[in-house]
Amino acid sequence: METHRRLDADLDALRDRVLLLGGETETALQRAMYALVARDSAAAQQVLRDDDDIDRLEVEIDRLCIDVLALRQPTARDLRFVISVAKITPILERIADHACNIARVALDLNDEPQLNSPVELPRMAEHAATMLRAALDAFTAADAAQARAIIERDDVIDEMYDRIFHDLINLMMTTPETTARAARLLFVVKHIERIGDYVTDICELTVYMTEAEFIKHSN
């Protein structure tokens, strides 16, 4: 009985740390996009500073996973939960890295004349952030059906990516003096598109954890 109580406490601690990491990651993405749209260099610098905290959380969760596997020897669903956490943690860290890259673009562009970016760019980022929040909720609730539904929402990200990509290419062709700045925004759009892909990975792990089924999302 004592062993089960300790296992449950460790699993709760893991769940709490993952949610904290997810919240920090979501904040980083939203703050980076704010820095880009509002030309707020202080916000961009804050994203870069906070990335150290995200890295520390990743290491802490890794250690907790190892401890649970070594000391508690979970079986069946609890084991799938720990494995899923171990895989989700680096995914969240990579999403935070993309947010840092967006913040760096903001710092670069803030030193140059303002470029009228595609109106869909902030909406694309907000859609990705909303998907991330929903994916973490589905993981916490062990809701495989919700996770599958979120995967389908990645199509919206892909459609926005195509439209914004073409808009930026057209901008570069019609106003060559904007080429360098528009090219930086192309990288931002790609970062957001990759974040959408990472969210689908989290959802696939939720399905695995809940149903013991491996699924592969087809873009």
C-alpha positions, 0 to 999 in steps of 0.5 A: 500500500505504501508503495502505491501511495508513493507511486501515485505521489510521484505520478502526480508530481510528474503531471504537475511539472509537465503542466508547468513546463507546458504553461511556460512554453505557451507563455514563451510562444505568446510573448515572442509573437507579442514582441514581434507584432508590437516591436517590443524588444524587452518582451523578446529579451524576456523570452530568451531569459526565461528559456533557462527556466524551461531547460531546468524544468526539462532536466528536473522532469527527466530525473523524476522519470528516471526515479519513477522507473528505477524505484517504483517500477510502474506497470501497464498504464502508469508505465505508459504515462511515464514513457509519454512524459519522458517523450513530451518533455523534449517536445515542449523544450523544442517548442520553447526553442522555436519561441526563442528563435521568433524572439530573436527575429523580433529583436532583429526586425525591431532595429529596422523599418517596420514591415507590414506583416501578413495579417494572418501571422498572429492568428496562426501563432494564436491557433498554434498556442490554443492547440498546445493548450488543448493538447496539454488538457487532453493529456492531463485528462487522458482524453484520447478522443480530444487528442485525435480531434486536435490532430485534425486542427493542424490542417488549419496551421498548414493552410495558413502557412501556405497562404502566408508563405505566398503573401511574403514571396509576393511582397518580396517580388513586388517590393525588393527592398523588403526582401531581407525583412520578409525572409526573416518572417518566412522563418517565423512562419516555419517555426509556427508550422513546426510547433503545430507538428510538435503539438500533434506529436503530443496528441499521438502520445496521449493516444498511446498513453490512454489506448496503448495504440501507436498512431502516426499523423499524416500531414 
